[in-house]
């Protein structure tokens, strides 16, 4: 996979929060930010795929069409 440099200017408080999040995961700030962006991109692509599938097959319209858990199952 090819990579490119991205330079960001961020607030000092945000950088400190990112350092804390990254440190808790044993990651560098760069790796933490890249992983967060990758996860967000995946979420967006997945959401789009679900929406396209619902358009193609039709989404359930009535609330009774949706699957609900049975009462008594914990």
C-alpha positions as CSV (number, residue, x, y, z in Angstrom):
1,X,0.0,0.0,0.0
2,X,1.3,3.4,-0.9
3,X,1.5,6.1,1.7
4,X,1.5,9.9,1.7
5,X,2.3,12.5,4.4
6,X,-0.5,14.5,5.8
7,X,0.3,17.5,8.0
8,X,-2.3,18.7,10.5
9,X,-2.5,21.8,12.7
10,X,-4.4,21.0,15.8
11,X,-5.1,22.6,19.2
12,X,-2.8,21.9,22.0
13,X,-5.6,20.5,24.2
14,X,-6.7,18.2,21.5
15,X,-3.2,16.9,21.0
16,X,-2.9,16.2,24.7
17,X,-6.2,14.2,24.7
18,X,-5.0,12.3,21.6
19,X,-1.7,11.5,23.4
20,X,-3.7,10.2,26.3
21,X,-5.9,8.0,24.1
22,X,-2.9,6.7,22.2
23,X,-0.9,6.0,25.4
24,X,-3.7,3.9,26.9
25,X,-3.6,1.8,23.8
26,X,0.2,1.6,23.6
27,X,0.2,3.5,20.3
28,X,1.9,6.6,18.9
29,X,-0.4,9.6,18.2
30,X,0.2,9.1,14.5
31,X,-0.9,5.5,14.6
32,X,-3.9,6.3,16.8
33,X,-5.1,9.0,14.5
34,X,-4.6,6.8,11.4
35,X,-6.5,3.9,13.0
36,X,-9.3,6.2,14.0
37,X,-9.6,7.6,10.4
38,X,-9.5,4.1,9.0
39,X,-12.3,2.9,11.3
40,X,-14.4,6.0,10.5
41,X,-13.9,5.4,6.8
42,X,-14.9,1.7,7.2
43,X,-18.0,2.8,9.2
44,X,-19.0,5.2,6.4
45,X,-18.5,2.6,3.6
46,X,-20.4,0.0,5.6
47,X,-23.3,2.4,6.2
48,X,-23.4,3.3,2.5
49,X,-23.4,-0.4,1.6
50,X,-26.3,-1.1,4.0
51,X,-28.3,1.8,2.5
52,X,-27.6,0.6,-1.0
53,X,-28.7,-2.9,-0.1
54,X,-31.9,-1.6,1.5
55,X,-32.7,0.4,-1.6
56,X,-32.1,-2.6,-3.8
57,X,-34.1,-5.1,-1.7
58,X,-36.4,-2.6,0.1
59,X,-36.2,-1.7,3.7
60,X,-38.9,-2.9,6.1
61,X,-41.5,-0.1,6.3
62,X,-43.8,-1.2,9.1
63,X,-42.5,-1.5,12.7
64,X,-44.1,-5.0,12.8
65,X,-41.7,-6.1,10.0
66,X,-38.7,-5.7,12.2
67,X,-37.3,-8.7,14.2
68,X,-37.7,-8.2,17.9
69,X,-36.1,-10.3,20.7
70,X,-38.5,-12.6,22.5
71,X,-39.6,-11.7,26.0
72,X,-37.9,-13.8,28.6
73,X,-34.6,-14.2,26.7
74,X,-31.9,-12.5,28.7
